[in-house]
Amino acid sequence: MKTIYDIMLSLPMFQGIERQKLIQILEKVSIRFEKYQPGDFIVKAGDECKQLVFLLNGSVSLEIVDKSKKFAISEKLSKQMALFPANLFGRQTQYPASVVAIDEVSTMSISKVQTMSLMKSDDVFLLNFLNIVSIRYQQTVDI
């Protein structure tokens, strides 16, 4: 059975961090784990992004509705990833889309303050965060 350390080390945001360093981090950082049932909202479009939310397992539907509410784009996600990490900082700190559980989903959340603390204390976490946000942005510009 996978331990919480194994799960976290498999997340892109924590890859490259040594297990012992992760144990030290977890002693200082408050992390919240939640489970969702099918149909439950994990985040809602327009809500303030106050924490870094990681999809650990399960499938979710991500839906973006345009401002005029004339059309919507929906996407199914089922891989381990951070949900909207770029919206944690900047001028637009609201979730741009709603995320709804398709099946049973597990998440892990770290508050914005704790995320900033992690960035200050661990260069690998900071670099991973910047790379993830940059790659996602570059993919949208590359279209």
DSSP file (Angstrom, degrees, kcal/mol; ACC not computed):
  #  RESIDUE AA STRUCTURE BP1 BP2  ACC     N-H-->O    O-->H-N    N-H-->O    O-->H-N    TCO  KAPPA ALPHA  PHI   PSI    X-CA   Y-CA   Z-CA
    1    1 A M              0   0    0      0, 0.0     2,-0.2     0, 0.0     0, 0.0   0.000 360.0 360.0 360.0 137.4    0.0    0.0    0.0
    2    2 A K        -     0   0    0      1,-0.1     2,-0.1     4,-0.1     0, 0.0  -0.488 360.0-140.0 -73.5 138.1    1.3    3.5   -0.9
    3    3 A T     >  -     0   0    0     -2,-0.2     4,-2.3     1,-0.1     5,-0.2  -0.447  29.2-103.8 -86.5 168.1    2.1    5.8    2.0
    4    4 A I  H  > S+     0   0    0      1,-0.2     4,-2.6     2,-0.2     5,-0.2   0.843 124.3  55.8 -60.4 -33.0    1.3    9.5    1.9
    5    5 A Y  H  > S+     0   0    0      2,-0.2     4,-2.7     1,-0.2    -1,-0.2   0.919 106.8  48.6 -65.7 -43.2    5.0   10.1    1.2
    6    6 A D  H  > S+     0   0    0      2,-0.2     4,-1.0     1,-0.2    -2,-0.2   0.916 112.7  48.6 -62.0 -43.3    4.9    7.8   -1.9
    7    7 A I  H >X S+     0   0    0     -4,-2.3     3,-0.6     1,-0.2     4,-0.6   0.941 113.7  45.7 -62.8 -48.0    1.8    9.6   -3.1
    8    8 A M  H >< S+     0   0    0     -4,-2.6     3,-1.3     1,-0.2     6,-0.4   0.903 109.3  54.4 -64.3 -41.1    3.2   13.1   -2.6
    9    9 A L  H 3< S+     0   0    0     -4,-2.7    -1,-0.2     1,-0.3     7,-0.2   0.712 103.8  57.6 -67.4 -18.2    6.6   12.2   -4.2
   10   10 A S  H << S+     0   0    0     -4,-1.0    -1,-0.3    -3,-0.6    -2,-0.2   0.628  86.1  96.1 -84.9 -13.5    4.7   11.0   -7.3
   11   11 A L  S XX S-     0   0    0     -3,-1.3     3,-1.8    -4,-0.6     4,-0.9  -0.576  82.1-128.0 -75.1 137.0    3.1   14.4   -7.7
   12   12 A P  G >4 S+     0   0    0      0, 0.0     3,-0.5     0, 0.0    -1,-0.1   0.828 107.6  60.9 -53.8 -33.2    4.9   16.6  -10.3
   13   13 A M  G 34 S+     0   0    0      1,-0.2   116,-0.2   115,-0.1   115,-0.2   0.749 113.6  35.4 -67.2 -22.8    5.1   19.5   -7.7
   14   14 A F  G X4 S+     0   0    0     -3,-1.8     3,-1.8    -6,-0.4    -1,-0.2   0.400  85.1 125.5-111.8   0.7    7.1   17.3   -5.3
   15   15 A Q  T << S+     0   0    0     -4,-0.9     3,-0.1    -3,-0.5   113,-0.1  -0.376  73.7  25.9 -65.5 136.5    9.2   15.3   -7.7
   16   16 A G  T 3  S+     0   0    0      1,-0.4     2,-0.5    -7,-0.2    -1,-0.3   0.290  88.9 122.6  94.5  -9.6   12.9   15.5   -7.0
   17   17 A I    <   -     0   0    0     -3,-1.8    -1,-0.4    -8,-0.1     2,-0.1  -0.732  67.8-117.2 -84.8 131.2   12.4   16.2   -3.3
   18   18 A E     >  -     0   0    0     -2,-0.5     4,-2.4     1,-0.1     5,-0.2  -0.372  19.0-119.7 -68.0 146.6   14.2   13.7   -1.2
   19   19 A R  H  > S+     0   0    0      1,-0.2     4,-2.2     2,-0.2     5,-0.1   0.880 113.7  51.2 -55.0 -43.4   12.0   11.6    1.1
   20   20 A Q  H  > S+     0   0    0      1,-0.2     4,-1.9     2,-0.2    -1,-0.2   0.892 109.9  49.7 -64.2 -39.2   13.8   12.8    4.2
   21   21 A K  H  > S+     0   0    0      2,-0.2     4,-2.3     1,-0.2    -1,-0.2   0.892 109.3  52.5 -65.8 -39.3   13.3   16.4    3.2
   22   22 A L  H  X S+     0   0    0     -4,-2.4     4,-2.7     2,-0.2    -2,-0.2   0.893 106.5  53.0 -63.1 -40.1    9.6   15.7    2.5
   23   23 A I  H  X S+     0   0    0     -4,-2.2     4,-1.2     1,-0.2    -1,-0.2   0.916 110.0  48.2 -61.2 -42.8    9.2   14.3    6.0
   24   24 A Q  H  X S+     0   0    0     -4,-1.9     4,-0.6     1,-0.2     3,-0.2   0.895 111.3  50.9 -63.5 -40.2   10.7   17.5    7.4
   25   25 A I  H >X S+     0   0    0     -4,-2.3     4,-1.9     1,-0.2     3,-1.5   0.932 107.4  52.6 -62.1 -46.8    8.4   19.6    5.2
   26   26 A L  H 3< S+     0   0    0     -4,-2.7    -1,-0.2     1,-0.3    -2,-0.2   0.746 101.0  61.3 -65.9 -23.0    5.3   17.7    6.4
   27   27 A E  H 3< S+     0   0    0     -4,-1.2    -1,-0.3    -3,-0.2    -2,-0.2   0.745 116.0  32.7 -71.1 -21.9    6.3   18.3   10.0
   28   28 A K  H << S+     0   0    0     -3,-1.5     2,-0.4    -4,-0.6    -2,-0.2   0.661 108.4  72.3-106.5 -22.4    5.9   22.0    9.4
   29   29 A V  S  < S-     0   0    0     -4,-1.9     2,-0.6    -5,-0.1    -1,-0.0  -0.818  71.1-135.4-107.8 134.5    3.2   22.3    6.8
   30   30 A S        -     0   0    0     -2,-0.4    81,-0.5    -3,-0.0     2,-0.4  -0.760  26.8-174.0 -86.6 123.7   -0.5   21.7    7.4
   31   31 A I  E     -A  110   0A   0     -2,-0.6     2,-0.5    -5,-0.1    79,-0.2  -0.953  11.3-150.9-122.5 138.1   -2.0   19.6    4.6
   32   32 A R  E     -A  109   0A   0     77,-2.5    77,-2.8    -2,-0.4     2,-0.4  -0.927   6.0-162.0-113.2 131.3   -5.7   18.8    4.2
   33   33 A F  E     +A  108   0A   0     -2,-0.5     2,-0.3    75,-0.2    75,-0.2  -0.911  14.3 177.3-110.6 136.7   -7.0   15.6    2.6
   34   34 A E  E     -A  107   0A   0     73,-2.1    73,-2.7    -2,-0.4     2,-0.4  -0.969  19.7-147.3-138.5 154.3  -10.6   15.3    1.4
   35   35 A K  E     -A  106   0A   0     -2,-0.3     2,-0.4    71,-0.2    71,-0.2  -0.948  14.8-163.3-119.0 143.3  -12.7   12.7   -0.4
   36   36 A Y  E     -A  105   0A   0     69,-2.8    69,-2.2    -2,-0.4     3,-0.1  -0.947   9.6-140.2-126.5 146.6  -15.5   13.6   -2.8
   37   37 A Q    >   -     0   0    0     -2,-0.4     3,-2.5    67,-0.2    64,-0.3  -0.639  47.9 -69.0 -98.8 160.8  -18.4   11.6   -4.2
   38   38 A P  T 3  S+     0   0    0      0, 0.0    64,-0.2     0, 0.0    -1,-0.1  -0.222 123.9  21.7 -51.0 132.3  -19.7   11.7   -7.8
   39   39 A G  T 3  S+     0   0    0     62,-3.2     2,-0.2     1,-0.3    63,-0.1   0.218  91.0 130.8  92.8 -14.0  -21.4   15.0   -8.5
   40   40 A D    <   -     0   0    0     -3,-2.5    61,-2.8    61,-0.1     2,-0.4  -0.490  59.6-122.3 -72.7 140.2  -19.6   16.9   -5.6
   41   41 A F  E     -D  100   0B   0     59,-0.2    59,-0.2    -2,-0.2     3,-0.1  -0.698  24.5-177.0 -79.7 131.0  -17.9   20.2   -6.5
   42   42 A I  E    S-     0   0B   0     57,-3.5     2,-0.3     1,-0.5    -1,-0.2   0.842  78.6  -4.4 -90.9 -47.1  -14.2   20.2   -5.7
   43   43 A V  E    S-D   99   0B   0     56,-1.2    56,-2.6     6,-0.0    -1,-0.5  -0.974  71.5-139.8-139.2 154.6  -13.9   23.9   -6.8
   44   44 A K    >   -     0   0    0     -2,-0.3     3,-2.1    54,-0.2    51,-0.4  -0.942  29.6-103.2-117.5 137.7  -16.4   26.3   -8.3
   45   45 A A  T 3  S+     0   0    0     -2,-0.4    53,-0.1     1,-0.3     3,-0.1  -0.304 108.1  23.1 -55.1 133.8  -15.8   28.8  -11.1
   46   46 A G  T 3  S+     0   0    0     49,-3.0    -1,-0.3     1,-0.4     2,-0.1   0.132  90.9 125.0  93.9 -19.9  -15.5   32.3   -9.6
   47   47 A D  S <  S-     0   0    0     -3,-2.1    48,-2.7    48,-0.1    -1,-0.4  -0.415  72.8 -96.5 -69.9 149.9  -14.6   31.2   -6.1
   48   48 A E  B     -G   94   0C   0     46,-0.2     2,-1.1    -3,-0.1    46,-0.3  -0.471  29.7-130.4 -68.0 132.9  -11.4   32.6   -4.7
   49   49 A C        +     0   0    0     44,-3.9    -1,-0.1    38,-0.3     3,-0.1  -0.753  44.4 154.5 -86.8 100.4   -8.3   30.3   -5.1
   50   50 A K        +     0   0    0     -2,-1.1    62,-2.2     1,-0.1     2,-0.3   0.390  58.4  36.5-108.6  -0.3   -7.0   30.3   -1.5
   51   51 A Q  E    S-B  111   0A   0     60,-0.3     2,-0.7    61,-0.1    60,-0.3  -0.988  79.1-110.7-151.4 156.6   -5.2   26.9   -1.6
   52   52 A L  E     -B  110   0A   0     58,-3.5    58,-2.1    -2,-0.3     2,-0.5  -0.829  39.0-161.2 -89.7 115.4   -3.2   24.7   -3.9
   53   53 A V  E     -BC 109  83A   0     -2,-0.7    30,-3.3    30,-0.6     2,-0.5  -0.871   4.2-162.1-106.9 129.5   -5.4   21.7   -4.6
   54   54 A F  E     -BC 108  82A   0     54,-3.2    54,-1.8    -2,-0.5     2,-0.7  -0.928  16.0-138.0-111.0 131.2   -4.0   18.4   -5.9
   55   55 A L  E     +BC 107  81A   0     26,-3.3    26,-1.2    -2,-0.5    52,-0.2  -0.800  25.9 176.0 -82.1 117.5   -6.1   15.7   -7.5
   56   56 A L  E     -     0   0A   0     50,-2.8     2,-0.3    -2,-0.7    51,-0.2   0.876  59.4 -17.4 -93.7 -45.6   -4.7   12.5   -6.0
   57   57 A N  E    S+B  106   0A   0     49,-1.3    49,-2.0    22,-0.1    -1,-0.4  -0.987  95.4  51.8-158.1 162.8   -7.0    9.9   -7.6
   58   58 A G  S    S-     0   0    0     -2,-0.3     2,-0.4    20,-0.2    47,-0.2  -0.380  77.0 -75.6  99.0 177.4  -10.3    9.6   -9.3
   59   59 A S        -     0   0    0     45,-0.2    43,-2.9    -2,-0.1    44,-1.2  -0.908  40.9-172.5-118.1 143.6  -11.8   11.4  -12.3
   60   60 A V  E     -FE  77 101B   0     17,-2.8    17,-2.6    -2,-0.4     2,-0.5  -0.916  20.6-132.2-131.0 158.5  -13.2   14.9  -12.5
   61   61 A S  E     -FE  76 100B   0     39,-2.9    39,-2.6    -2,-0.3     2,-0.5  -0.959  18.1-158.8-109.8 127.2  -15.0   17.0  -15.1
   62   62 A L  E     -FE  75  99B   0     13,-3.4    13,-2.4    -2,-0.5     2,-0.5  -0.924  12.3-172.8-106.2 125.7  -13.6   20.5  -15.6
   63   63 A E  E     -FE  74  98B   0     35,-2.6    35,-2.2    -2,-0.5     2,-0.5  -0.976  10.8-171.1-129.0 126.3  -16.1   22.9  -17.1
   64   64 A I  E     -F   73   0B   0      9,-2.8     9,-2.9    -2,-0.5     2,-0.4  -0.955   7.6-163.9-112.3 127.8  -15.5   26.4  -18.3
   65   65 A V  E     -F   72   0B   0     -2,-0.5     7,-0.2    31,-0.3    -2,-0.0  -0.930  23.1-119.2-111.5 134.7  -18.5   28.6  -19.3
   66   66 A D    >   -     0   0    0      5,-2.3     3,-1.9    -2,-0.4     5,-0.1  -0.258  30.6-104.5 -69.7 162.8  -17.9   31.8  -21.3
   67   67 A K  T 3  S+     0   0    0      1,-0.3    -1,-0.1     2,-0.1    -2,-0.0   0.807 122.7  50.8 -60.1 -32.6  -18.9   35.1  -19.8
   68   68 A S  T 3  S-     0   0    0      3,-0.1    -1,-0.3     1,-0.0    -2,-0.1   0.525 105.8-131.0 -82.3  -4.2  -22.0   35.4  -22.0
   69   69 A K  S <  S+     0   0    0     -3,-1.9    -2,-0.1     2,-0.2     3,-0.1   0.771  71.9 123.9  59.6  29.5  -23.0   31.8  -20.9
   70   70 A K  S    S+     0   0    0      1,-0.2     2,-0.3     0, 0.0    -1,-0.1   0.724  74.0  12.8 -90.0 -24.4  -23.6   30.9  -24.6
   71   71 A F        -     0   0    0     -5,-0.1    -5,-2.3     2,-0.0     2,-0.3  -0.987  60.9-155.0-150.1 161.0  -21.2   27.9  -24.6
   72   72 A A  E     -F   65   0B   0     -2,-0.3     2,-0.5    -7,-0.2    -7,-0.2  -0.971   8.5-147.0-135.5 149.4  -19.2   25.7  -22.3
   73   73 A I  E     -F   64   0B   0     -9,-2.9    -9,-2.8    -2,-0.3     2,-0.4  -0.974  18.7-168.2-116.5 130.6  -16.0   23.6  -22.7
   74   74 A S  E     +F   63   0B   0     -2,-0.5     2,-0.3   -11,-0.2   -11,-0.2  -0.936   6.9 179.4-122.7 143.1  -15.8   20.4  -20.7
   75   75 A E  E     -F   62   0B   0    -13,-2.4   -13,-3.4    -2,-0.4     2,-0.5  -0.999  21.8-135.4-142.1 141.4  -12.8   18.2  -20.1
   76   76 A K  E     -F   61   0B   0     -2,-0.3     2,-0.4   -15,-0.2   -15,-0.2  -0.850  21.7-171.0 -98.4 131.8  -12.3   15.0  -18.2
   77   77 A L  E     +F   60   0B   0    -17,-2.6   -17,-2.8    -2,-0.5    -2,-0.0  -0.966  20.3 158.9-121.7 137.7   -9.1   14.7  -16.0
   78   78 A S        +     0   0    0     -2,-0.4     2,-0.3   -19,-0.2   -20,-0.2   0.119  45.5  95.2-145.1  25.4   -7.9   11.6  -14.3
   79   79 A K  S    S-     0   0    0    -22,-0.1     2,-0.4     1,-0.0   -24,-0.1  -0.818  83.3 -91.9-116.2 160.2   -4.3   12.1  -13.6
   80   80 A Q        +     0   0    0     -2,-0.3     2,-0.3   -24,-0.1   -24,-0.2  -0.538  69.6 131.4 -68.9 125.0   -2.5   13.3  -10.5
   81   81 A M  E     -C   55   0A   0    -26,-1.2   -26,-3.3    -2,-0.4     2,-0.4  -0.989  59.4 -95.2-165.8 164.3   -2.1   17.1  -10.9
   82   82 A A  E     -C   54   0A   0     -2,-0.3     2,-0.7   -28,-0.3   -28,-0.3  -0.751  40.0-128.4 -87.2 137.9   -2.5   20.5   -9.2
   83   83 A L  E    S-C   53   0A   0    -30,-3.3   -30,-0.6    -2,-0.4     4,-0.0  -0.803  76.9 -26.7 -91.9 115.4   -5.7   22.2  -10.1
   84   84 A F  S >  S+     0   0    0     -2,-0.7     3,-1.3     1,-0.1    -1,-0.2   0.886  70.5 171.4  52.4  53.1   -5.2   25.8  -11.4
   85   85 A P  G >  S+     0   0    0      0, 0.0     3,-1.3     0, 0.0     4,-0.3   0.820  73.7  61.9 -62.2 -28.9   -1.8   26.5   -9.6
   86   86 A A  G >  S+     0   0    0      1,-0.3     3,-0.8     2,-0.2     6,-0.1   0.744  94.5  62.8 -68.7 -21.7   -1.4   29.8  -11.6
   87   87 A N  G <  S+     0   0    0     -3,-1.3   -38,-0.3     1,-0.2    -1,-0.3   0.470  82.5  78.4 -84.2  -0.5   -4.6   31.2  -10.0
   88   88 A L  G <  S+     0   0    0     -3,-1.3     2,-0.3    -4,-0.2    -1,-0.2   0.783 105.2  26.8 -72.9 -27.3   -3.1   31.0   -6.5
   89   89 A F  S <  S+     0   0    0     -3,-0.8     3,-0.2    -4,-0.3     2,-0.2  -0.827  94.9  45.8-130.3 166.8   -1.2   34.3   -7.3
   90   90 A G  S    S-     0   0    0     -2,-0.3     3,-0.2     1,-0.2    -3,-0.0  -0.507  98.5 -52.0 100.1-167.1   -1.6   37.3   -9.6
   91   91 A R  S    S+     0   0    0      1,-0.2     2,-1.0    -2,-0.2    -1,-0.2   0.833 125.6  56.3 -80.4 -34.2   -4.5   39.5  -10.4
   92   92 A Q        +     0   0    0     -3,-0.2    -1,-0.2     1,-0.1    -3,-0.1  -0.767  58.8 157.3-101.8  89.3   -7.0   36.8  -11.3
   93   93 A T        +     0   0    0     -2,-1.0   -44,-3.9    -3,-0.2     2,-0.3   0.089  40.5 102.7-103.6  24.0   -7.1   34.6   -8.2
   94   94 A Q  B    S-G   48   0C   0    -46,-0.3   -46,-0.2   -44,-0.0   -47,-0.1  -0.772  84.3 -99.1-100.5 152.0  -10.5   33.1   -8.9
   95   95 A Y        -     0   0    0    -48,-2.7   -49,-3.0   -51,-0.4   -48,-0.1  -0.527  26.5-152.9 -66.9 130.4  -11.0   29.6  -10.3
   96   96 A P  S    S+     0   0    0      0, 0.0   -31,-0.3     0, 0.0     2,-0.3   0.605  74.5  24.6 -80.8 -10.6  -11.7   29.9  -14.0
   97   97 A A  S    S-     0   0    0    -33,-0.1     2,-0.3   -53,-0.1   -33,-0.2  -0.966  78.4-111.2-148.6 159.7  -13.6   26.7  -14.1
   98   98 A S  E     - E   0  63B   0    -35,-2.2   -35,-2.6    -2,-0.3     2,-0.5  -0.755  24.9-154.4 -91.8 144.6  -15.7   24.3  -12.0
   99   99 A V  E     -DE  43  62B   0    -56,-2.6   -57,-3.5    -2,-0.3   -56,-1.2  -0.986  13.9-175.4-122.7 121.8  -14.3   20.9  -11.1
  100  100 A V  E     -DE  41  61B   0    -39,-2.6   -39,-2.9    -2,-0.5   -59,-0.2  -0.942  28.5-113.1-122.0 137.6  -16.8   18.2  -10.3
  101  101 A A  E     - E   0  60B   0    -61,-2.8   -62,-3.2    -2,-0.4   -41,-0.3  -0.486  23.0-173.7 -68.4 131.2  -16.1   14.6   -9.2
  102  102 A I  S    S-     0   0    0    -43,-2.9     2,-0.2   -64,-0.2   -42,-0.2   0.825  77.2  -4.8 -89.0 -42.5  -17.1   12.0  -11.8
  103  103 A D  S    S-     0   0    0    -44,-1.2     2,-0.2   -66,-0.1   -64,-0.1  -0.586 116.7 -39.5-130.5-164.9  -16.3    9.1   -9.4
  104  104 A E        -     0   0    0     -2,-0.2     2,-0.4   -67,-0.1   -67,-0.2  -0.484  68.2-169.5 -66.0 128.7  -14.9    8.9   -5.9
  105  105 A V  E     -A   36   0A   0    -69,-2.2   -69,-2.8    -2,-0.2     2,-0.4  -0.940  15.9-157.0-125.5 140.9  -12.0   11.5   -5.8
  106  106 A S  E     -AB  35  57A   0    -49,-2.0   -50,-2.8    -2,-0.4   -49,-1.3  -0.960  16.6-177.7-115.7 137.1   -9.3   12.2   -3.3
  107  107 A T  E     -AB  34  55A   0    -73,-2.7   -73,-2.1    -2,-0.4     2,-0.4  -0.883  17.8-151.9-129.0 162.5   -7.6   15.6   -3.0
  108  108 A M  E     -AB  33  54A   0    -54,-1.8   -54,-3.2    -2,-0.3     2,-0.4  -0.998  17.4-164.7-131.4 134.6   -4.8   17.2   -1.0
  109  109 A S  E     -AB  32  53A   0    -77,-2.8   -77,-2.5    -2,-0.4     2,-0.4  -0.957  12.2-171.6-127.9 142.3   -4.8   20.9   -0.3
  110  110 A I  E     -AB  31  52A   0    -58,-2.1   -58,-3.5    -2,-0.4   -79,-0.1  -0.999  31.8-117.1-128.6 127.6   -2.1   23.3    1.0
  111  111 A S  E  >  - B   0  51A   0    -81,-0.5     4,-2.7    -2,-0.4   -60,-0.3  -0.110  25.3-111.0 -60.7 160.8   -3.1   26.9    1.9
  112  112 A K  H  > S+     0   0    0    -62,-2.2     4,-2.4     2,-0.2     5,-0.2   0.905 119.7  50.5 -58.9 -43.4   -1.6   29.8    0.0
  113  113 A V  H  > S+     0   0    0    -63,-0.3     4,-2.0     1,-0.2    -1,-0.2   0.919 112.4  46.2 -62.3 -44.4    0.4   30.8    3.0
  114  114 A Q  H  > S+     0   0    0      2,-0.2     4,-2.4     1,-0.2    -1,-0.2   0.868 110.3  54.2 -67.1 -36.1    1.8   27.3    3.5
  115  115 A T  H  X S+     0   0    0     -4,-2.7     4,-2.3     2,-0.2    -2,-0.2   0.922 108.6  48.7 -62.5 -43.7    2.6   27.1   -0.3
  116  116 A M  H  X S+     0   0    0     -4,-2.4     4,-1.9     1,-0.2    -2,-0.2   0.890 109.8  52.3 -63.4 -38.4    4.6   30.3   -0.1
  117  117 A S  H  X S+     0   0    0     -4,-2.0     4,-1.9     1,-0.2    -2,-0.2   0.911 108.8  50.1 -62.6 -42.7    6.4   28.9    3.0
  118  118 A L  H  X S+     0   0    0     -4,-2.4     4,-2.1     1,-0.2     8,-0.3   0.902 108.6  52.7 -61.7 -41.2    7.2   25.8    1.0
  119  119 A M  H  < S+     0   0    0     -4,-2.3     7,-0.2     1,-0.2    -1,-0.2   0.877 111.4  46.6 -62.8 -37.5    8.5   27.9   -1.9
  120  120 A K  H  < S+     0   0    0     -4,-1.9    -1,-0.2     1,-0.2    -2,-0.2   0.848 118.8  40.0 -71.6 -34.6   10.8   29.8    0.5
  121  121 A S  H  < S+     0   0    0     -4,-1.9     2,-0.4     1,-0.2    -2,-0.2   0.656 116.5  44.8 -94.3 -16.0   12.1   26.7    2.2
  122  122 A D     X  -     0   0    0     -4,-2.1     4,-2.1    -5,-0.2    -1,-0.2  -0.915  54.1-168.4-137.4 110.8   12.6   24.3   -0.7
  123  123 A D  H  > S+     0   0    0     -2,-0.4     4,-2.7     1,-0.2     5,-0.2   0.827  91.5  56.2 -63.9 -33.4   14.1   25.3   -4.1
  124  124 A V  H  > S+     0   0    0      2,-0.2     4,-2.7     1,-0.2    -1,-0.2   0.931 108.3  47.0 -66.5 -44.8   13.0   22.0   -5.8
  125  125 A F  H  > S+     0   0    0      2,-0.2     4,-2.7    -7,-0.2    -2,-0.2   0.931 113.5  49.2 -60.5 -46.0    9.3   22.7   -4.9
  126  126 A L  H  X S+     0   0    0     -4,-2.1     4,-2.6    -8,-0.3    -2,-0.2   0.931 112.6  46.8 -59.3 -47.9    9.7   26.3   -6.1
  127  127 A L  H  X S+     0   0    0     -4,-2.7     4,-2.6     1,-0.2    -1,-0.2   0.906 112.5  50.2 -62.8 -42.3   11.3   25.2   -9.4
  128  128 A N  H  X S+     0   0    0     -4,-2.7     4,-2.6  -115,-0.2    -2,-0.2   0.924 111.2  49.3 -60.9 -44.5    8.6   22.5   -9.9
  129  129 A F  H  X S+     0   0    0     -4,-2.7     4,-2.5  -116,-0.2     5,-0.2   0.949 113.2  45.9 -59.6 -50.3    5.8   25.1   -9.2
  130  130 A L  H  X S+     0   0    0     -4,-2.6     4,-2.5     1,-0.2    -1,-0.2   0.895 113.4  49.8 -62.0 -40.9    7.3   27.6  -11.7
  131  131 A N  H  X S+     0   0    0     -4,-2.6     4,-2.9    -5,-0.2     5,-0.2   0.922 111.1  48.6 -64.1 -44.2    7.9   24.9  -14.3
  132  132 A I  H  X S+     0   0    0     -4,-2.6     4,-2.2     2,-0.2     5,-0.2   0.942 114.8  44.2 -62.5 -48.3    4.3   23.6  -14.0
  133  133 A V  H  X S+     0   0    0     -4,-2.5     4,-2.1    -5,-0.2    -1,-0.2   0.916 116.2  47.8 -63.3 -42.8    2.8   27.1  -14.3
  134  134 A S  H  X S+     0   0    0     -4,-2.5     4,-2.9    -5,-0.2    -2,-0.2   0.917 111.3  49.4 -65.5 -44.3    5.1   28.0  -17.2
  135  135 A I  H  X S+     0   0    0     -4,-2.9     4,-2.0     2,-0.2    -1,-0.2   0.917 111.4  49.3 -63.0 -43.3    4.5   24.8  -19.2
  136  136 A R  H  X S+     0   0    0     -4,-2.2     4,-1.3    -5,-0.2    -1,-0.2   0.913 113.3  47.1 -63.4 -41.5    0.7   25.2  -18.8
  137  137 A Y  H  X S+     0   0    0     -4,-2.1     4,-1.7     1,-0.2     3,-0.4   0.936 111.1  51.1 -63.4 -46.3    0.9   28.8  -20.0
  138  138 A Q  H  X S+     0   0    0     -4,-2.9     4,-1.6     1,-0.2    -1,-0.2   0.839 105.8  56.3 -62.3 -33.1    3.1   28.0  -22.9
  139  139 A Q  H  < S+     0   0    0     -4,-2.0     4,-0.2     1,-0.2    -1,-0.2   0.861 107.4  48.4 -66.8 -34.6    0.8   25.2  -24.0
  140  140 A T  H >< S+     0   0    0     -4,-1.3     3,-0.6    -3,-0.4    -2,-0.2   0.822 113.4  46.9 -74.7 -29.7   -2.1   27.7  -24.2
  141  141 A V  H 3< S+     0   0    0     -4,-1.7    -2,-0.2     1,-0.2    -1,-0.2   0.756 102.7  65.3 -79.5 -25.6    0.0   30.2  -26.2
  142  142 A D  T 3<        0   0    0     -4,-1.6    -1,-0.2     1,-0.2    -2,-0.2   0.527 360.0 360.0 -75.0  -6.8    1.3   27.5  -28.6
  143  143 A I    <         0   0    0     -3,-0.6    -1,-0.2    -4,-0.2    -2,-0.1   0.505 360.0 360.0 -65.3 360.0   -2.2   26.8  -30.1
